Amino acid sequence: LQVGAAQVEQDVKAMIESNAIVVFSKSYCPYCRQAKMALRSIPNLEFAIVEMDDGQHDGWQAYVAQLAKSKAVPEAANNNTMSVPQIVIHQKYVGGADDLADMYADQRLATLLGRSSLS
C-alpha cells in the first residue's frame, strides 16, 4: 500500500501537532530504545511513539527527515536527520538519542518541558 506524499505530510503534521512529544522510531533500533527509556524515566510524561518499521508508515522517514531540517532547534541543526530516532518536542525538532541525552543532562530538557526538574 503506497501512500501519497500529501497524505504522509498531513499524517506526520497531525501527529506532531496533537502530541507534545513525538519519537519517530524503529522497533529494532538501540538508540530509539535508549531515547524511549530516557523519556519513560520522567514522571508523568506523556509522549507518542511512531514505529516507522511497522508497515503502516511508508514514506514517513523521508518526510520526517525533511521536516526535521526545517524545524530544528539550533543545537540539532547539524544532525543526520535520516537516522532514527527523530524526536520532536512542542513542534520543534530536537534531534536524536544523543541530543536528548545531552539535553537531559544539562537541564535543557526540563526547561523545554516547563519543569523545574526531571525527577
N, C-alpha and C positions, 0 to 999 in steps of 0.2 A: 504494500500500500504506500504509494508515493504521495506525500502531502505537498501542496503548493507552497512556494516561498512566502506568499502573503499570509497564508494560514499559520505557518510556523512563526512568522513575525508577530502576528496577532496573539497566538498562544503564549509565546515567551513573554511578551509585554504584559499580558494579563496576569501571568504567574508572578512577575516581578512587582506589578502594581498592587496585587492583592495579598502579598506577604511581605512582612518587614525584612525577613531574611530568606534568601533562596540559595541553596547549594546545588549547583549543576554538577552532577557526579557520575561516576561509573561504578557499578557494584563491586568490580574486581580490583579497583584502584586503591593501593595502600595509602596514598596521600589523601584521597577522598575519605577513607575511613578515619584517618588522623583528624581531619578537619571536622567531621561529624562528631567524633568523640569529644573534641575540644568544645564544640557548641553544646553538646549534651551535658557537659560538666557544669554549665552555667545554670543556676537555679531559675526555674520559672521562665525559661526562654523558649519561645515557640519559633520554629523555623521549618521551611518547606524543603524537601529534597526531591530533585528530579533525577532519577537514574536514567541517563541517556542511552544506556545499553539494553533497555528492557523491550526493544522492538516497537515501542509506541512513540518514539521521539526522533524519527528520521529527520535529518536536516537541522536539528536543534543546535548541535555543537558548532557548526559553521556560523549560524546566526548569533549564538551567544558570544562567540569569539569576536564577531563584527561589533556587536553591541558593547562588549567589554572595552574595546578600543575607544569607543566614543563616550562612554560613561565612567571611565576610570578616575579614581581619586589620584592625585599626583604621585603618591608612593607606588601605585600599581601600574603606572603608565608603561613601564618597560617589560612587562611580563610576557611570557609566552601564552597568549590568550587561546591557543588551540589545545592546550593541555587541560587536564581536569585535576582537582575541582576548580570551578569558577564560582566565586562567592559574591553575592550582591546583598548589600545591607542598605536599607532605606533608599532603594533605587540607585545606589552608587556601587560601581564595581570596585571591590576592594582587593581582588587578586585570588591567589590560590592558598594552599595549606601553609606554606612558609610565611606568606604575608599575614595570614590570620594568626599564626603563632607569634609573629613579631608584634602585631597589634595587641594581642592578648597580654604579652609580657610587659609592654611599656604603657599599658592602660589606655591606649587609643581606642581599643575596642569598647571598653567600659564607657568612655566618653561618647563614642558613636552610638551606643545603645542607650545613652541617657542615664547611666547608672554610676553610683559612686564607686562601686567595686563589682567584681565578677563572682564573688564567693557568697 
